[in-house]
């Protein structure tokens, strides 16, 4: 299947993936502004980023009911809520207000995230084709575009009051393209089925560590380039943009690589590439070298998460596949929001260079974990 064919078949969830990417690419590129405006240290800013995790934790229980009640409207309506939430950081002029803004963004983003992944799985089942990589790739494309656009607006002297409304409009424009027919839920009772908890634990840990590495670079790469390496606003924004672009490239090519190698082989090779990349970024003497490191990291981690989910789906019993993938995804999503807070504490105690080096240690644990899959 060509990339264009995959995009055409899954165009509704693709639009939702792009909406979420636009949202968080802007937040990542605006991180230095948001932090400076409230005047907090790295540790406090990292803790404030936990607001997104608080919002996500509530959404994981709301999303299935939201999807069941609204059906075809669940995805576009969730994106409309996300568009409104993108405006909230404008009012985050104090630590608590920023925390609340991020919590609402996390809730609405999580709502859209759960539903759009469900839609991709539904299309995959209907078409008998793998589509997850290309959808996640479009998230990365939108993330990079948003980060670059935000950096350009910052360089032109625009503040949060101008930047966030522009991105909110772009997010809203994707909603009309997200309508699609939804199949009724299967009439089977899985309440007494026993989940393979060890499989969930192993695959969820792989996905969690990959998403943690991705989240730390998304939230802290701009600060690393601007503060540690002395880059400007546009140079700082290019850090998360480089991650998004290389992750898109890795995910677009991930399906072809996975057709030739097993999931475990892909995960192990990608982990090695990611470890090298994050170490280069941590030791970089200039923004250009940091871009190289973030690019290698993006290529590596781009496929670890999707391959971890694919591995869970392949090894799970057919009647429990959806339940297993849902739990693996939920645990993995937490990495997006817990890791930036941990990164803030590490940066405050040891500096950003050593904090990024710690990410390499976390990623290295994936190698022994993959042995447990056997």
N, C-alpha and C positions, 0 to 999 in steps of 0.2 A: 504493500500500500504506500502511495506517495504521501508526502507531507500535506500537499494541497487537498488530496482526497480525504485524509484524516481530519483536516480542519473543516472541510465541508460537512462531513458526516456529524461531527460533534460541535457545530457552530454555536449552539445555544450555551453549553457549558464553557466553551472557549471565551465567549464574551464575558461571562462571570469571572473566569480566571483573570482576564485582563482588568476587570474592574478592581479586584482585590490587589493586583499588582500595581495599578496606578495609585491606589491609596497608600500602600506601604513604601513604595519608592519615594513618594513625596515626604513621608514622615522621616525616612532614613536620611534624606538629603537636608531636611530641615532640623535634624537633631542638634547641630551646634547652636542654631538660633534659639530653639526651645530651651536648651540647657542654659545658655547665657542669659536669657530673659528672666529666668527665675533665680539665677545666681546661686546654684547649688553645686556641691562637689560631685566627683564621679560616682561615689558610693550611693549618695542620695538619688542622683539621677537614675542609676541602675535600679534602685528600689522603686522609683516612680514608674519605671517601665513595666513593673509587675502589674500595673493596672490593667494591661491588656490580658494578662493571664486570669485575673479576677473576672473580667468580662467574658472571656472564653469559657471558663468553667461553668458559668450559668447557661451559656448558649448550647453546650453539648447536651443538656437535658431538654432545652426548648426546641432545638432544631428538628428532631423527629416529629414532634407534635405540629410544629409549624408546617413542615413539609406535607404531613398527612392532611391537615386542615385546608391548606391553600392549593395543593396540587400544582397545576401548571403555573400558577401565579407565585408560588413560593420563592423561586429564584429571582425574578425581576423585582418583586416587592422587597426582598432582602437587600438587593442592590440599591434600591431607592433609600432604604434606611441607612445603608452604608454611606451613600452620597451626603445625606444630612449630617452624619457623624463626622465626616471629614472636616466640616466647618468648626467643630468644637475646639480643636487646639488653639484657635484664635483667642478664645477666652481663657486659655491656660496660663494666666499671668502670675499665678502662685503655685507652689508645689501641689497643694491639694486639688486645685482646679485642673491642673494638668493631669493628675492621677485619674480624676473622674472622667476627663475627656478621653484618655487612653482606654479606660475601662469600657466606656460606651463603644469606642471604635473596635475594641477587641470582641465585644459581644456581637455587634453587627457584622464584623468581618467573619467571625466564627460561624455565624448563622449562614452566611452565604457560602462559606468554605465547605461546611458539611453537606449542604444541599447540592452544590455543584459537583463534588466528588461522587455523590450518589447518582447524579445524572450521567456522569461519565461511565460509571459501572453499568447503568441501565442500557446505555447505547452500546457498550462493549458486548453485553449479553445478547442484545438484539442482533447486532451485526456480526458477532463472532470474531471480532478483531480487537487488537490492543490499541488503545487510544490515550492511555494515561500520560505517557511521556510527552506527547505533542501538546496536550492541554497544560501540563505543568510548564512546558517550554513557553507557551504564550503568556503565562504569568510572569516569567522571567523577562520576556520581551517588554511587556507593559511596565514592569518594575524599572527596567533600565531606562526606558523612554521617560518615565515620570521623574526619575532621579536626575537625568540630564536636563529636562525642562525646568525642574525646580532649581537646579544649579544656575541655569541661565537667568532665570527670574531673580534669584538672589544676587547674581553678579550685576544685574541691571538696577539693583537697589530696591527691589520689591521686598516687602515685609510679609509676615504671616497673614495680614488682613487682605493682601492681594493674591498670594500664592495659593492658599487653601481653597478659596472659591473657584479658581480656575480648575484645579484638580477635581473638585466636587462636581463641576459641570461635566467634565470628561467621564467621570464615573457614572453619572446619571445617564449620559448618552448611550451607554452600553446596555441599559435595562431593556429597551424594546426588542433587542436581538436575542433575548434569553428565553423567550417563550418556546415551549416544546411540549408535545403530548407526553403524559406520564402514565406508565402502566400501573394498574391496580396492584396493591401488595399481594404476595402469594398467600394463599389460604392454608398455610401450614403452621403447626404449633411447635415451636422450638423451645418452649419454656422448660422442658424436662431434659433437653439435650445437654450433654456435658462438654464444655469448651475445652480444647487442648491448651491449657494454661501455659505450659512450658513453651509451646510454639508462639503463643501471644507474647510471652515475656521476652524471648530471644529476638524475634522480629521487631517488636516494639522498641527494644533497646537500640537496635541498629538504626531504625528510623529516627528515634529520639536524638541520638548523637549527631546524625547528619543534619537534622533540623536545628539543633543547638549551634553547630558550627555556622550554618547559613545565617542564623539570626544574629549572632555576634558580629559578623561582618556587615550585615545590613545596618545594624544600629550604631556601630562604633568605627567603621572604616573611615567615614568622613571626618570624625574627630581625630582619628589617628593621623590622617594626612594633613589636616589643617593645623593641629596643635603639635604633634610630635615631629612632623616633617616640614612644617612651615608653609604648607600650600594655601592657595586662596580658596574662595568659595566654590568656584567652578572646578578647581582641581579636587577639592574635597568631595564634591558631588559625583565626580567621575569614579571614585572608589566603589560605592555601591552600584553605580552604573556598569562598571567593568564586571562585577560579580554577576549582575543580571544578564549581560550580554553573553558571557562565557557559559553560564548555566543554561541559557536558551540553546546555545550551540551544542552543549553536551546532551541536552534532552532531545533535541531534534535527531541527533545521531544515535541516541541510546537504543532505540528500537532495532536499528541495524546491527549494533554490537551485540545486543542481547540475543539476536537470532543465531549468532555464531558461538557465543559463550554462555555458560550457565550463570544464573543470578549470583551465586557465590563468587565465581571468578570475576565477574564485573564489579561486585562490591569490593573485593580485595584490591584489585588494580586501582579502582577509583579512590579508595582510601589512601593508598600510597601517594597518588598524585595530589590529593588534598592536603596531606601532612606536609609534603614538600612545599606546596604553595603557601600555606599559612606561616611556615617558618621563614620563608623568604619575605613575606609581608612584615613579620615581626622584626626582622633584622634590617629592613630596607633603609638605606641612607638617603633616599630621595623618593618623591611621589612616583616617578616612573618605575622604579624597582618595585615599589609597593603594588602598582597596577599589575605587574607581572605576577607577583605572588597571589593577589586576589583573583587574577584570571585563572591560574592553575588550580586554585582552590575551587573556583566556580565550576571548572570542567570536572573536577573530581566529585564534589558533593552533589552535582546536578542529578546523578543517576542513583546514588545510594538510597535515598528515600523512596523513589518509585520502585526500585528493584527490591527493597525490603518489603514493600506492600505487595508486589507481585509474588515474592517468595512465600509470604504468608497465605496468599490466595491459592497458590499451587499446592501447598502442603496441607492445607486445611481440608477436612471432609466437605464434600459438595454441599451438604445441607447446612453446614455451619460457616460457609465461606464468608457470607456477608457479615455475620456477627464477629468473626475473627478480624476481618479487615477493618471494621468499624473501630474495634478496640485498639488495634495497632495504630490506626490513624489518629485517634484521640490522644493517645500517649505521645505520639510523635508531635502533634500540634503544640503540646505543652512546651516543647523545646524552643519554639519560636518566642516564647514569652518569659520563660524562666532563665534562659541563657543570658539575655542582655543584663538582667539584674546581677547575676553572678559575675559577669564581665565587669560591671561597674565596681563591685567590691574588690575584684582583683586589680583593676586599674588604680583604684585609690590606694591600695596597700603596696603594690609592686610596680605600677606604671603600665601604660598601655602595651609596651613591647612584650613584657613578661606575661601580661594577660593574654595576648594573642598567642604566645608560645604555649600557654596552658591549653589552648584549643587543640593544638597538635597532639597533646597527650590524650585528651578526650577521644579524638578521632582514632588514635592508635589502638584503643581498647576494642575497636570494631574487629580487628584481626582475630584475637582469641575468641570473641563472641561468635564469629562465623563458624568456628569449629563445633560449637554446641548444636548447630543446626543439624549436623549429621545424626 
